[in-house]
Every structure is written in C-alpha cells, then in structure tokens.
C-alpha cells in the first residue's frame, strides 16, 4: 500500500496529495509485505478464521434446542447484522486501508481514547479465543489418535492436565511460527486446511441428503418454507438467543481487513473479501443445517439434533451413521478447522498490536517488523505468549473460569464491532446523504448493524450478571461471566491510562488525528 495513495482522498481524510501523512497526523506504512494476498487468498483466510467445521459441531445442537426447525431462519437473521457491519468495514477500508482496522478507524472517527478501547476489544477477544481454539484442537488431536489406533485410552489423554497444557502450548507455538513467517506461508497452509474441511462438510451434507432420499435417515424430515421464517420462532427470548449465537458463528470475517496492507489492491480487495467471506459462510451453514435437520430431525432422543447428549459435538454423534467408515474424516476436519483457525486468528491481534505500536499507542517494540518475513515479529510472539499464559492460568485455576471467559467474548466482540460500525457512520457523516450508495453503505447499513450489536452488548452484560449465566459460578452474587467480561474491558481502561502517561503523544492527537 502506498501511504500517499491511501491518503489521496481529500474529502475523506483531510489530507492533500503529496503531503506526508505522518506530518498531517494521518496513516502511514508499517513495513508489511505488500501484494502478498489476493481476493481468493483473503477469503480462504477469512473462512479459516471463522472455522465452520469447529463452529457448526458446537453450535448446531444448542441452537436447535432454542429454535427447533427454525435453525435456518436464525442463521439468516444472525447473518444480517454481520453483513451490515461488513459493509461499514468495507467503506472504512476503501478510505483508510490500515492494518489497525478498529483501532485506527475509531481513532480517526472518535479520537484516541475510544480508538484505543476499540483496538483493545479486538486484541483481548482474539487472544482469549486463541487459547480456546488451541484447547479444542488438542481435544480432537487425541480423539483422532484414539480413532486411528482404536484405543479410547488415547482419546482420554486430553484429560491429563499437564499433558493437555503441554500439547496446547505446542499447538500455539506451531501456529505462531507459521504466522511469524508471513502471509504467504499462512496462505499456503490455509488453502490445504480450509479446502479439506469444506470438502468433508460437503461430503457430510451430500451423504445426509442421500440417506433421506433412500429412506435410511434416522428421522427423515421434509424441508418446509416455515423453517426459513424468523417470525415463526416461538418466543423473543429464543429469537434473541439465536442472534446472540450469530455473534460467535460469524465472528472472524474481519481478519480479511487486518491484512489490508498486505493485499493486492488494498483499497478494494479486503472489503470485497469480507463481504464474500460472510456470504460463503452463510451458504455453508445453511447447507449443513438443512442436511442435519433433514437426516436427524429435532427429537430429543437417539440421534435427534435436539438430544441434550448430542449438543457438545453434533458431528461426533452423526458422522458415523451418516458417513460410515469415513467418519474419521470428520474428526480430522474439525481438528484441521480448529488448527487452521488457531493459526489464522493470529493475524488480527498481531497486526492490531503492530498498528498500536506504530502509532505510539503501545510501546515501540510492538511496531517491529521481521526483516526476513515482513511480518509483525514482536506483536505475533506477544500474542502467542499472552494466549498461552491465559490458557495456563485459567485452566489451572478453574475450568469454569476458562469457559466463562469464552462465553464473555460476546461482550467484547459486540463492543468493538459496534464501535467500528458507528465509526463508519460518524467518519462519513458529511457525505452520508450525497447519494443512494453513500446513504446505504456509509450510513444506514453500519448504523443498523452497530446499534444491533451494541444493544446485544448491553443485553449480554445485563443477562450475565445472573449467577446462573454460563457455568453458574459467581462472586459476591454477580455471575462470573459478567465479572470476567467487564473485568477484561476495565483492564483495557487501566492499560490505556498507563499508556497515556508513558506515551502521551497518541492520546494528545499528535500522531493519529481525527478525520473530517
């Protein structure tokens, strides 16, 4: 990306062609390897970060328990705010392609304080989920070994805490190493892992529909138009639960934007990749959801999708009956899905931390670039160390603390997505009514998406105050999910105040000033 080119649109940035962006408190290059990722590569990494195989096996059962056969409708409803926010992200990227995304754009729209917290929300959420992805990859790694060697004892090794922690740290280290080697290595690994999991999900769907057609399905259920009607969902609480779930199942598409300084045509490609990624994911989700419902029904017994015993991992239960001797491929697909997502998820926090270091919102060492691989060297390693430390501390302290923090992710995701969407509305406020395109993509879509997600943020925060929320743990009568979620956000406030003392230039608007 050319820094001068990125700043050439006077109406959007307040800069004039030929001026040095640093002098004008605008955006600037960070030394990343430009032009290393095209549209297809960016979409593959985006799909990988969302991890459809891993997400679906965990999400299908609980969602069916809430909304029954209206699962497709809820997937479509949940898709809407993500798409609306993606439109806002695309417009911001067109005007200001920068690896800092939420941090940079919120700083340019709202100023340094809200911008810093937007960056913190992204970094905290992604580092926490890194530890969870590593844990899931380890679980399926030992499950795969148990299936290959026909030994349940091997699958149970994941319950051995010291061995579990050691294996998890190895997975995090390997993912960090691939990310450290830059986007080209990342892209090559992702083509293989993502291609494999999509192939297996497609195989599962075709096999399930074949069983239905042949009369060998567990509980063959005919697809009906009512399945796609969100107004047919019985209660608002079930409807809200479905929208809340969508935050998790679609989260991760914004990784395509954090690569913007490394993509071909950085003003256009990342935004297009974000939109395509969300569309590809909704097609995958709908296809697999319809196949599962058609084959298994929503009954609460046996292979039924509504059976509480199947909700931990629906594919672990259905893969054998649906795919026969090839069921082990599903375990491999979920392992590759979580491992691929573990690796691609490193892209977002590393580049956000790089940007925060570059613009003097964090210590200067975060802005270091590997001279060999042109990747964020210090920031990538720092993300890995933070994820590893988080996993070790929470897993050895309390398994409830680990999973409740994962549940609290929803608050942080809604927080930084919501801030970024509204940053789009505010940044482009002068041109919002200049035409139909600007009105919809720069004003209406991000406004609706941002408001929906911020409403979900406050609703989740309120609901999680109940000790029954999440694992049921509480401190002083407050739910552990609320304490952990708000605790992470407050930790960000404390770190921000410390940085305001240590590196005041950014917080005085001397480095990255507001745009017009």
Kinemage of the C-alpha trace (Angstrom):
@kinemage 1
@onewidth
@group {chain A} dominant
@subgroup {mainchain}
@vectorlist {calphas} color= white
{ca unk a 1} P 0.000 0.000 0.000
{ca unk a 2} L 1.250 3.497 -0.790
{ca unk a 3} L 0.780 5.780 2.192
{ca unk a 4} L 0.363 8.820 -0.059
{ca unk a 5} L -2.143 6.952 -2.218
{ca unk a 6} L -4.109 5.869 0.842
{ca unk a 7} L -4.337 9.493 1.878
{ca unk a 8} L -5.101 10.914 -1.538
{ca unk a 9} L -8.841 11.325 -0.999
{ca unk a 10} L -9.032 14.793 0.500
{ca unk a 11} L -12.740 14.689 1.322
{ca unk a 12} L -12.344 11.529 3.403
{ca unk a 13} L -9.088 12.087 5.229
{ca unk a 14} L -8.407 15.781 5.323
{ca unk a 15} L -5.065 15.221 3.514
{ca unk a 16} L -3.889 16.589 0.205
{ca unk a 17} L -1.976 14.617 -2.410
{ca unk a 18} L 1.768 14.785 -1.912
{ca unk a 19} L 1.662 15.683 1.775
{ca unk a 20} L 3.466 13.439 4.226
{ca unk a 21} L 0.806 11.533 6.207
{ca unk a 22} L 2.979 11.498 9.315
{ca unk a 23} L 3.164 15.307 9.253
{ca unk a 24} L -0.592 15.560 8.920
{ca unk a 25} L -1.301 13.025 11.674
{ca unk a 26} L -2.678 10.542 9.121
{ca unk a 27} L -1.956 6.949 8.173
{ca unk a 28} L 1.404 5.508 7.175
{ca unk a 29} L 3.028 2.246 6.107
{ca unk a 30} L 4.456 -0.149 8.672
{ca unk a 31} L 6.779 -2.254 6.539
{ca unk a 32} L 4.487 -5.241 5.934
{ca unk a 33} L 4.901 -7.187 2.685
{ca unk a 34} L 2.512 -5.571 0.217
{ca unk a 35} L 0.689 -7.500 -2.501
{ca unk a 36} L 1.153 -10.942 -0.935
{ca unk a 37} L -2.565 -11.875 -0.722
{ca unk a 38} L -5.229 -11.729 -3.442
{ca unk a 39} L -9.022 -11.934 -3.170
{ca unk a 40} L -9.229 -15.747 -3.063
{ca unk a 41} L -6.402 -15.986 -0.525
{ca unk a 42} L -8.082 -13.387 1.695
{ca unk a 43} L -11.440 -15.209 1.537
{ca unk a 44} L -9.747 -18.537 2.390
{ca unk a 45} L -8.093 -16.972 5.446
{ca unk a 46} L -11.410 -15.345 6.412
{ca unk a 47} L -13.300 -18.655 6.181
{ca unk a 48} L -10.491 -20.333 8.131
{ca unk a 49} L -10.710 -17.801 10.953
{ca unk a 50} L -14.460 -18.427 11.336
{ca unk a 51} L -13.735 -22.196 11.395
{ca unk a 52} L -17.048 -23.552 10.027
{ca unk a 53} L -16.500 -27.247 10.922
{ca unk a 54} L -15.480 -26.465 14.504
{ca unk a 55} L -18.218 -23.829 14.912
{ca unk a 56} L -21.018 -25.961 13.486
{ca unk a 57} L -20.298 -29.044 15.574
{ca unk a 58} L -20.556 -26.931 18.720
{ca unk a 59} L -23.374 -24.589 17.655
{ca unk a 60} L -25.947 -26.721 15.844
{ca unk a 61} L -27.233 -28.656 18.875
{ca unk a 62} L -27.686 -25.718 21.291
{ca unk a 63} L -29.387 -23.650 18.582
{ca unk a 64} L -31.824 -26.438 17.715
{ca unk a 65} L -32.625 -26.678 21.445
{ca unk a 66} L -33.636 -22.990 21.339
{ca unk a 67} L -35.436 -22.676 17.997
{ca unk a 68} L -36.083 -26.211 16.676
{ca unk a 69} L -36.595 -26.459 12.905
{ca unk a 70} L -36.262 -22.675 12.562
{ca unk a 71} L -32.482 -23.054 12.689
{ca unk a 72} L -32.086 -21.844 9.054
{ca unk a 73} L -34.154 -18.731 9.843
{ca unk a 74} L -31.958 -17.885 12.822
{ca unk a 75} L -28.791 -18.386 10.756
{ca unk a 76} L -30.213 -15.914 8.221
{ca unk a 77} L -31.259 -13.397 10.904
{ca unk a 78} L -27.847 -13.616 12.563
{ca unk a 79} L -26.235 -13.085 9.184
{ca unk a 80} L -27.923 -9.684 8.729
{ca unk a 81} L -26.073 -7.587 11.375
{ca unk a 82} L -22.761 -9.182 10.350
{ca unk a 83} L -23.342 -8.223 6.707
{ca unk a 84} L -24.431 -4.685 7.643
{ca unk a 85} L -21.294 -4.207 9.745
{ca unk a 86} L -19.154 -5.730 6.966
{ca unk a 87} L -20.467 -3.043 4.577
{ca unk a 88} L -19.297 -0.355 7.028
{ca unk a 89} L -15.896 -2.015 7.384
{ca unk a 90} L -15.581 -2.105 3.599
{ca unk a 91} L -16.238 1.631 3.272
{ca unk a 92} L -13.745 2.469 6.018
{ca unk a 93} L -11.144 0.262 4.352
{ca unk a 94} L -11.730 1.913 0.972
{ca unk a 95} L -10.926 5.285 2.536
{ca unk a 96} L -8.262 4.203 5.038
{ca unk a 97} L -6.619 0.813 4.367
{ca unk a 98} L -4.672 0.237 7.576
{ca unk a 99} L -3.724 -2.937 9.490
{ca unk a 100} L -5.070 -1.398 12.721
{ca unk a 101} L -8.700 -1.558 11.454
{ca unk a 102} L -10.957 -0.997 14.517
{ca unk a 103} L -8.205 0.819 16.431
{ca unk a 104} L -7.196 3.099 13.566
{ca unk a 105} L -10.675 3.812 12.230
{ca unk a 106} L -12.248 4.525 15.625
{ca unk a 107} L -9.285 6.797 16.448
{ca unk a 108} L -9.801 8.719 13.206
{ca unk a 109} L -13.556 8.994 13.813
{ca unk a 110} L -13.909 9.410 17.586
{ca unk a 111} L -10.429 10.281 18.824
{ca unk a 112} L -7.638 8.372 20.632
{ca unk a 113} L -9.457 7.188 23.754
{ca unk a 114} L -12.345 5.355 22.095
{ca unk a 115} L -9.984 4.233 19.342
{ca unk a 116} L -7.638 2.640 21.882
{ca unk a 117} L -10.520 0.781 23.506
{ca unk a 118} L -11.738 -0.435 20.105
{ca unk a 119} L -8.284 -1.877 19.475
{ca unk a 120} L -8.212 -3.410 22.957
{ca unk a 121} L -11.584 -5.100 22.392
{ca unk a 122} L -10.282 -6.781 19.227
{ca unk a 123} L -6.946 -7.816 20.768
{ca unk a 124} L -8.472 -9.154 24.006
{ca unk a 125} L -11.198 -11.126 22.222
{ca unk a 126} L -8.843 -12.719 19.713
{ca unk a 127} L -6.138 -13.612 22.247
{ca unk a 128} L -8.717 -15.250 24.525
{ca unk a 129} L -10.221 -17.234 21.654
{ca unk a 130} L -6.732 -18.354 20.582
{ca unk a 131} L -6.433 -20.272 23.826
{ca unk a 132} L -9.845 -21.874 23.276
{ca unk a 133} L -9.042 -22.871 19.691
{ca unk a 134} L -5.798 -24.475 20.847
{ca unk a 135} L -7.672 -26.393 23.559
{ca unk a 136} L -10.244 -27.677 21.030
{ca unk a 137} L -7.506 -28.659 18.573
{ca unk a 138} L -5.809 -30.670 21.323
{ca unk a 139} L -9.076 -32.430 22.266
{ca unk a 140} L -9.667 -33.528 18.672
{ca unk a 141} L -6.000 -34.414 18.188
{ca unk a 142} L -6.209 -37.035 20.927
{ca unk a 143} L -9.670 -38.109 19.746
{ca unk a 144} L -8.183 -38.668 16.278
{ca unk a 145} L -5.331 -40.746 17.747
{ca unk a 146} L -7.895 -42.826 19.656
{ca unk a 147} L -9.874 -43.446 16.446
{ca unk a 148} L -6.810 -44.307 14.374
{ca unk a 149} L -5.438 -46.812 16.891
{ca unk a 150} L -8.827 -47.992 18.188
{ca unk a 151} L -7.921 -47.003 21.742
{ca unk a 152} L -10.308 -44.921 23.909
{ca unk a 153} L -7.421 -44.511 26.387
{ca unk a 154} L -5.571 -42.346 23.850
{ca unk a 155} L -8.624 -40.086 23.461
{ca unk a 156} L -8.759 -39.710 27.257
{ca unk a 157} L -5.173 -38.366 27.370
{ca unk a 158} L -6.627 -34.882 26.802
{ca unk a 159} L -7.978 -35.075 30.393
{ca unk a 160} L -4.419 -35.383 31.731
{ca unk a 161} L -3.902 -31.737 32.738
{ca unk a 162} L -0.072 -31.496 32.484
{ca unk a 163} L -0.083 -33.304 29.108
{ca unk a 164} L -3.050 -31.211 27.915
{ca unk a 165} L -1.292 -27.958 28.787
{ca unk a 166} L 1.983 -29.095 27.201
{ca unk a 167} L 0.240 -30.133 23.962
{ca unk a 168} L -1.768 -26.905 23.867
{ca unk a 169} L 1.431 -24.862 24.163
{ca unk a 170} L 2.950 -26.849 21.282
{ca unk a 171} L -0.095 -26.074 19.105
{ca unk a 172} L 0.107 -22.354 19.970
{ca unk a 173} L 3.854 -22.335 19.231
{ca unk a 174} L 3.402 -24.004 15.822
{ca unk a 175} L 0.595 -21.588 14.871
{ca unk a 176} L 2.741 -18.645 15.996
{ca unk a 177} L 5.690 -19.899 13.927
{ca unk a 178} L 3.583 -20.163 10.739
{ca unk a 179} L 2.122 -16.673 11.322
{ca unk a 180} L 5.593 -15.268 12.011
{ca unk a 181} L 6.723 -16.484 8.587
{ca unk a 182} L 4.263 -14.068 6.979
{ca unk a 183} L 1.110 -14.081 4.887
{ca unk a 184} L 2.434 -16.253 2.057
{ca unk a 185} L 3.185 -19.169 4.395
{ca unk a 186} L -0.115 -18.564 6.201
{ca unk a 187} L -1.999 -18.568 2.889
{ca unk a 188} L -0.388 -21.841 1.698
{ca unk a 189} L -1.235 -23.665 4.944
{ca unk a 190} L -4.798 -22.324 4.898
{ca unk a 191} L -5.540 -23.486 1.337
{ca unk a 192} L -4.904 -27.074 2.451
{ca unk a 193} L -6.686 -26.949 5.824
{ca unk a 194} L -9.719 -24.953 4.662
{ca unk a 195} L -10.077 -26.954 1.449
{ca unk a 196} L -10.109 -30.198 3.448
{ca unk a 197} L -12.734 -29.107 5.982
{ca unk a 198} L -15.059 -27.740 3.275
{ca unk a 199} L -14.694 -30.989 1.320
{ca unk a 200} L -15.675 -33.041 4.387
{ca unk a 201} L -18.617 -30.758 5.270
{ca unk a 202} L -19.841 -31.083 1.674
{ca unk a 203} L -19.420 -34.876 1.879
{ca unk a 204} L -21.424 -34.947 5.118
{ca unk a 205} L -24.256 -32.879 3.596
{ca unk a 206} L -24.484 -34.983 0.414
{ca unk a 207} L -24.384 -38.230 2.426
{ca unk a 208} L -27.110 -36.980 4.796
{ca unk a 209} L -29.411 -35.957 1.920
{ca unk a 210} L -28.716 -39.349 0.249
{ca unk a 211} L -29.855 -41.177 3.394
{ca unk a 212} L -33.057 -39.087 3.395
{ca unk a 213} L -33.695 -39.886 -0.285
{ca unk a 214} L -33.017 -43.617 0.263
{ca unk a 215} L -35.226 -43.851 3.337
{ca unk a 216} L -32.311 -44.734 5.643
{ca unk a 217} L -32.225 -41.464 7.633
{ca unk a 218} L -32.676 -41.558 11.427
{ca unk a 219} L -35.693 -39.229 11.421
{ca unk a 220} L -36.277 -38.022 7.853
{ca unk a 221} L -37.854 -34.570 7.993
{ca unk a 222} L -39.073 -32.757 4.874
{ca unk a 223} L -37.700 -29.235 4.416
{ca unk a 224} L -40.545 -26.711 4.736
{ca unk a 225} L -40.754 -22.969 3.885
{ca unk a 226} L -41.619 -22.317 7.549
{ca unk a 227} L -38.035 -23.247 8.516
{ca unk a 228} L -36.857 -20.011 6.888
{ca unk a 229} L -39.402 -17.753 8.598
{ca unk a 230} L -37.841 -15.903 11.574
{ca unk a 231} L -41.306 -14.716 12.680
{ca unk a 232} L -42.290 -18.335 13.315
{ca unk a 233} L -39.810 -18.601 16.201
{ca unk a 234} L -41.957 -19.134 19.301
{ca unk a 235} L -40.520 -16.535 21.677
{ca unk a 236} L -38.454 -13.368 21.596
{ca unk a 237} L -36.001 -14.878 24.083
{ca unk a 238} L -35.326 -17.760 21.670
{ca unk a 239} L -35.018 -15.244 18.837
{ca unk a 240} L -32.554 -13.142 20.875
{ca unk a 241} L -30.583 -16.251 21.802
{ca unk a 242} L -30.247 -17.031 18.101
{ca unk a 243} L -28.991 -13.539 17.252
{ca unk a 244} L -26.572 -13.743 20.172
{ca unk a 245} L -25.275 -17.049 18.860
{ca unk a 246} L -24.645 -15.462 15.459
{ca unk a 247} L -22.026 -13.232 17.069
{ca unk a 248} L -19.933 -16.337 17.633
{ca unk a 249} L -20.688 -18.332 14.491
{ca unk a 250} L -19.931 -15.480 12.059
{ca unk a 251} L -17.163 -13.797 14.057
{ca unk a 252} L -13.753 -13.700 12.369
{ca unk a 253} L -14.522 -12.350 8.898
{ca unk a 254} L -12.841 -9.053 9.814
{ca unk a 255} L -9.438 -10.773 9.638
{ca unk a 256} L -9.644 -10.008 5.898
{ca unk a 257} L -9.420 -6.295 6.752
{ca unk a 258} L -6.427 -6.572 9.097
{ca unk a 259} L -4.450 -7.928 6.116
{ca unk a 260} L -5.257 -4.851 4.043
{ca unk a 261} L -1.681 -3.540 3.859
{ca unk a 262} L -0.562 -6.945 2.533
{ca unk a 263} L -3.252 -7.477 -0.116
{ca unk a 264} L -3.270 -6.695 -3.798
{ca unk a 265} L -5.354 -3.547 -4.426
{ca unk a 266} L -5.640 -2.762 -0.669
{ca unk a 267} L -8.448 -0.211 -1.050
{ca unk a 268} L -10.811 -2.735 -2.672
{ca unk a 269} L -9.729 -6.354 -2.108
{ca unk a 270} L -10.093 -6.582 1.729
{ca unk a 271} L -13.618 -5.119 1.729
{ca unk a 272} L -14.717 -7.407 -1.078
{ca unk a 273} L -13.115 -10.366 0.716
{ca unk a 274} L -15.037 -9.543 3.919
{ca unk a 275} L -18.375 -9.481 2.071
{ca unk a 276} L -17.606 -12.664 0.098
{ca unk a 277} L -16.449 -14.444 3.273
{ca unk a 278} L -19.719 -13.708 5.090
{ca unk a 279} L -21.732 -14.881 2.059
{ca unk a 280} L -19.693 -18.095 1.678
{ca unk a 281} L -20.084 -18.876 5.382
{ca unk a 282} L -23.874 -18.404 5.380
{ca unk a 283} L -24.157 -20.786 2.391
{ca unk a 284} L -22.043 -23.409 4.215
{ca unk a 285} L -24.064 -23.016 7.415
{ca unk a 286} L -27.415 -23.242 5.630
{ca unk a 287} L -26.445 -26.325 3.621
{ca unk a 288} L -25.111 -28.268 6.623
{ca unk a 289} L -28.001 -27.145 8.869
{ca unk a 290} L -30.603 -28.332 6.341
{ca unk a 291} L -28.772 -31.646 5.872
{ca unk a 292} L -28.600 -32.221 9.636
{ca unk a 293} L -32.263 -31.374 10.261
{ca unk a 294} L -33.410 -33.459 7.293
{ca unk a 295} L -31.437 -36.501 8.439
{ca unk a 296} L -31.772 -36.376 12.243
{ca unk a 297} L -34.879 -34.281 12.938
{ca unk a 298} L -35.157 -32.271 16.149
{ca unk a 299} L -36.094 -35.118 18.502
{ca unk a 300} L -34.596 -35.304 21.978
{ca unk a 301} L -33.702 -38.995 21.804
{ca unk a 302} L -31.155 -41.071 19.898
{ca unk a 303} L -29.512 -39.197 17.022
{ca unk a 304} L -32.037 -36.336 17.195
{ca unk a 305} L -30.486 -32.877 16.894
{ca unk a 306} L -32.469 -31.825 19.976
{ca unk a 307} L -30.957 -34.539 22.199
{ca unk a 308} L -29.033 -32.756 25.012
{ca unk a 309} L -26.430 -35.533 24.947
{ca unk a 310} L -25.555 -34.652 21.343
{ca unk a 311} L -25.069 -30.939 21.868
{ca unk a 312} L -21.401 -30.970 22.832
{ca unk a 313} L -20.405 -32.079 19.334
{ca unk a 314} L -23.204 -32.960 16.929
{ca unk a 315} L -20.806 -34.264 14.260
{ca unk a 316} L -19.119 -36.639 16.709
{ca unk a 317} L -22.543 -38.304 17.050
{ca unk a 318} L -23.789 -38.101 13.445
{ca unk a 319} L -20.567 -38.653 11.463
{ca unk a 320} L -20.609 -42.449 11.934
{ca unk a 321} L -24.248 -43.076 10.924
{ca unk a 322} L -24.083 -40.562 8.057
{ca unk a 323} L -20.584 -41.143 6.627
{ca unk a 324} L -19.990 -44.756 7.654
{ca unk a 325} L -16.320 -45.851 7.640
{ca unk a 326} L -15.268 -42.354 6.540
{ca unk a 327} L -16.431 -40.806 9.838
{ca unk a 328} L -12.816 -40.313 10.926
{ca unk a 329} L -12.586 -37.647 8.203
{ca unk a 330} L -14.996 -35.514 10.237
{ca unk a 331} L -12.733 -35.695 13.291
{ca unk a 332} L -9.828 -34.725 11.055
{ca unk a 333} L -11.910 -31.889 9.566
{ca unk a 334} L -12.767 -30.463 12.996
{ca unk a 335} L -9.119 -30.813 14.055
{ca unk a 336} L -7.973 -29.043 10.882
{ca unk a 337} L -10.728 -26.430 11.334
{ca unk a 338} L -9.661 -25.505 14.877
{ca unk a 339} L -5.944 -25.709 13.974
{ca unk a 340} L -6.467 -23.566 10.855
{ca unk a 341} L -8.457 -21.010 12.826
{ca unk a 342} L -5.819 -21.007 15.569
{ca unk a 343} L -3.205 -20.086 13.004
{ca unk a 344} L -5.231 -17.533 11.001
{ca unk a 345} L -6.620 -15.871 14.138
{ca unk a 346} L -3.065 -14.765 14.964
{ca unk a 347} L -3.284 -12.374 12.007
{ca unk a 348} L -5.752 -9.958 13.692
{ca unk a 349} L -4.207 -9.306 17.138
{ca unk a 350} L -0.662 -9.232 15.741
{ca unk a 351} L -1.499 -6.561 13.159
{ca unk a 352} L -3.636 -4.520 15.548
{ca unk a 353} L -0.824 -4.544 18.147
{ca unk a 354} L 1.641 -3.649 15.363
{ca unk a 355} L -0.508 -0.679 14.387
{ca unk a 356} L -0.929 0.445 18.012
{ca unk a 357} L 2.853 0.301 18.470
{ca unk a 358} L 3.433 2.113 15.168
{ca unk a 359} L 1.108 4.986 16.099
{ca unk a 360} L 2.635 5.219 19.615
{ca unk a 361} L -0.410 3.866 21.467
{ca unk a 362} L 1.726 0.987 22.810
{ca unk a 363} L 5.477 0.593 23.452
{ca unk a 364} L 7.605 0.996 20.336
{ca unk a 365} L 8.737 -2.657 20.308
{ca unk a 366} L 5.232 -3.706 19.157
{ca unk a 367} L 5.940 -1.944 15.851
{ca unk a 368} L 8.869 -4.236 14.994
{ca unk a 369} L 8.749 -5.984 11.610
{ca unk a 370} L 10.686 -9.156 10.773
{ca unk a 371} L 13.269 -8.081 8.163
{ca unk a 372} L 13.119 -11.550 6.557
{ca unk a 373} L 9.383 -12.277 6.517
{ca unk a 374} L 7.967 -8.722 6.619
{ca unk a 375} L 5.514 -9.775 9.360
{ca unk a 376} L 4.788 -8.252 12.807
{ca unk a 377} L 7.547 -10.094 14.682
{ca unk a 378} L 7.215 -8.858 18.263
{ca unk a 379} L 3.419 -8.495 18.123
{ca unk a 380} L 2.936 -12.068 16.837
{ca unk a 381} L 5.101 -13.552 19.592
{ca unk a 382} L 3.447 -11.328 22.218
{ca unk a 383} L 0.007 -12.605 21.105
{ca unk a 384} L 1.191 -16.210 21.449
{ca unk a 385} L 2.696 -15.623 24.891
{ca unk a 386} L -0.489 -13.876 26.081
{ca unk a 387} L -2.736 -16.676 24.741
{ca unk a 388} L -0.528 -19.360 26.316
{ca unk a 389} L -0.410 -17.550 29.666
{ca unk a 390} L -4.172 -17.034 29.645
{ca unk a 391} L -4.785 -20.728 28.980
{ca unk a 392} L -2.356 -21.961 31.633
{ca unk a 393} L -3.663 -19.587 34.328
{ca unk a 394} L -7.365 -20.153 33.711
{ca unk a 395} L -7.081 -23.910 33.140
{ca unk a 396} L -5.039 -24.488 36.307
{ca unk a 397} L -7.165 -22.083 38.377
{ca unk a 398} L -10.626 -23.200 37.311
{ca unk a 399} L -12.003 -24.781 34.175
{ca unk a 400} L -15.172 -22.742 34.789
{ca unk a 401} L -13.109 -19.548 34.550
{ca unk a 402} L -11.749 -20.629 31.148
{ca unk a 403} L -15.144 -21.418 29.618
{ca unk a 404} L -16.918 -18.456 31.263
{ca unk a 405} L -14.351 -16.129 29.716
{ca unk a 406} L -15.084 -17.676 26.337
{ca unk a 407} L -18.799 -17.008 26.980
{ca unk a 408} L -17.921 -13.410 27.886
{ca unk a 409} L -16.304 -12.994 24.470
{ca unk a 410} L -19.698 -11.940 23.130
{ca unk a 411} L -19.489 -8.684 25.051
{ca unk a 412} L -16.067 -7.801 23.659
{ca unk a 413} L -16.984 -8.771 20.091
{ca unk a 414} L -20.183 -6.679 20.161
{ca unk a 415} L -18.205 -3.851 21.768
{ca unk a 416} L -15.530 -3.470 19.104
{ca unk a 417} L -17.741 -4.375 16.115
{ca unk a 418} L -20.323 -1.847 17.343
{ca unk a 419} L -17.751 0.909 17.860
{ca unk a 420} L -16.235 0.313 14.407
{ca unk a 421} L -19.620 0.316 12.650
{ca unk a 422} L -20.603 3.620 14.301
{ca unk a 423} L -17.137 4.991 13.466
{ca unk a 424} L -18.108 4.499 9.809
{ca unk a 425} L -21.338 6.468 10.320
{ca unk a 426} L -19.536 9.336 12.063
{ca unk a 427} L -16.483 9.466 9.795
{ca unk a 428} L -18.609 9.746 6.642
{ca unk a 429} L -21.334 11.938 8.172
{ca unk a 430} L -20.628 14.848 5.786
{ca unk a 431} L -21.294 12.708 2.713
{ca unk a 432} L -23.956 10.347 4.110
{ca unk a 433} L -26.751 11.962 2.106
{ca unk a 434} L -24.802 12.694 -1.066
{ca unk a 435} L -26.285 9.746 -2.953
{ca unk a 436} L -28.020 6.367 -2.628
{ca unk a 437} L -24.761 4.386 -2.340
{ca unk a 438} L -23.342 6.633 0.379
{ca unk a 439} L -26.641 6.677 2.263
{ca unk a 440} L -26.950 2.881 2.433
{ca unk a 441} L -23.339 1.722 2.741
{ca unk a 442} L -21.821 4.595 4.747
{ca unk a 443} L -24.816 5.483 6.917
{ca unk a 444} L -27.829 3.161 7.125
{ca unk a 445} L -26.166 -0.293 6.993
{ca unk a 446} L -23.392 0.378 9.539
{ca unk a 447} L -25.807 2.358 11.758
{ca unk a 448} L -28.283 -0.538 11.963
{ca unk a 449} L -25.529 -3.138 12.358
{ca unk a 450} L -23.695 -1.125 15.018
{ca unk a 451} L -26.852 -0.384 17.018
{ca unk a 452} L -27.940 -4.058 16.944
{ca unk a 453} L -24.549 -5.209 18.229
{ca unk a 454} L -24.284 -2.533 20.930
{ca unk a 455} L -27.804 -3.453 22.102
{ca unk a 456} L -26.602 -7.065 22.262
{ca unk a 457} L -23.560 -5.890 24.248
{ca unk a 458} L -25.705 -4.290 26.945
{ca unk a 459} L -28.193 -7.180 26.919
{ca unk a 460} L -25.407 -9.751 27.352
{ca unk a 461} L -23.828 -7.664 30.115
{ca unk a 462} L -27.171 -7.442 31.920
{ca unk a 463} L -28.046 -11.120 31.489
{ca unk a 464} L -24.596 -12.259 32.591
{ca unk a 465} L -24.984 -10.547 35.970
{ca unk a 466} L -27.207 -13.519 36.852
{ca unk a 467} L -25.062 -16.222 38.527
{ca unk a 468} L -26.968 -18.856 36.515
{ca unk a 469} L -25.484 -17.476 33.292
{ca unk a 470} L -22.644 -19.611 31.880
{ca unk a 471} L -21.181 -22.169 34.269
{ca unk a 472} L -23.287 -20.966 37.200
{ca unk a 473} L -20.262 -19.629 39.090
{ca unk a 474} L -20.498 -16.297 40.902
{ca unk a 475} L -18.545 -13.919 43.123
{ca unk a 476} L -20.430 -11.745 45.592
{ca unk a 477} L -23.733 -12.578 43.913
{ca unk a 478} L -22.564 -11.463 40.457
{ca unk a 479} L -22.195 -14.002 37.651
{ca unk a 480} L -18.623 -14.968 36.797
{ca unk a 481} L -19.273 -14.287 33.089
{ca unk a 482} L -20.157 -10.645 33.866
{ca unk a 483} L -17.146 -10.213 36.156
{ca unk a 484} L -14.739 -11.677 33.597
{ca unk a 485} L -16.225 -9.809 30.624
{ca unk a 486} L -16.319 -6.416 32.307
{ca unk a 487} L -13.011 -7.204 34.018
{ca unk a 488} L -11.258 -7.588 30.652
{ca unk a 489} L -12.759 -4.296 29.424
{ca unk a 490} L -11.746 -2.499 32.653
{ca unk a 491} L -8.241 -3.974 32.341
{ca unk a 492} L -8.116 -2.260 28.959
{ca unk a 493} L -9.087 1.046 30.577
{ca unk a 494} L -6.286 0.670 33.161
{ca unk a 495} L -3.689 -0.180 30.488
{ca unk a 496} L -4.901 2.767 28.406
{ca unk a 497} L -4.428 5.177 31.324
{ca unk a 498} L -0.937 3.771 31.907
{ca unk a 499} L -0.051 4.260 28.232
{ca unk a 500} L -1.450 7.801 28.336
{ca unk a 501} L 1.199 8.544 30.977
{ca unk a 502} L 4.016 6.654 29.257
{ca unk a 503} L 3.341 7.666 25.621
{ca unk a 504} L 1.116 10.776 25.737
{ca unk a 505} L 1.660 11.807 22.091
{ca unk a 506} L -1.006 9.463 20.749
{ca unk a 507} L -3.570 10.460 23.362
{ca unk a 508} L -2.967 14.163 22.651
{ca unk a 509} L -3.868 13.582 18.992
{ca unk a 510} L -0.317 14.363 17.865
{ca unk a 511} L 0.168 11.068 15.982
{ca unk a 512} L -3.206 9.998 14.585
{ca unk a 513} L -5.680 12.849 14.400
{ca unk a 514} L -9.389 12.759 13.680
{ca unk a 515} L -10.511 12.806 10.056
{ca unk a 516} L -13.060 15.151 8.561
